[in-house]
Amino acid sequence: MPVTAKLSKRFYDALGEDVANELVEWFNMVDATYRGDLRELNELNFARFDAKVEQRFAEAQARTDARFAEAQARTDARFAELEARMDVRFAEVRTEMDRRFAEVRADMDKRFATAKVETGEGLASLRVLVEEKHEAMLRWLLLCWLTTGGGLLLVKVL
């Protein structure tokens, strides 16, 4: 937007209307040219500034990506290490459990064998006792029959 220069009346009178108007036009053209040059210079400076900002953002993004990659690599390594330690520990626990189960199994087999022997001995002694009682009952039964049969025979004979 050109600024129209107003000169004093005395300046117009001294130089004349045409020369004063030319001088004003020349001032306005110089002003317009300087404004255009200033606008171009500002646009160039802004373009350079914008390019530097984009470059710095790209550099910052690259650094951030590199740091995230490093952190991810460290995290993956730590998880791999932890997984390896856990596998070793699980193997130790599994071995210990197998050992203890074998001990318990051996102890149970021993106890079952002992119980089987004791049960067999107990059943054998029970069988002997039952046979003894059975023989005793048969003797008593035979004695009762003989007594009853003898008493009946005596009653019939007499």
Summary of the structure (lengths in Angstrom):
residues: 158
radius of gyration: 62.2
end to end distance: 170.4
largest distance: 197.9
contacts: 311
relative contact order: 0.03
helix: 94%
strand: 0%
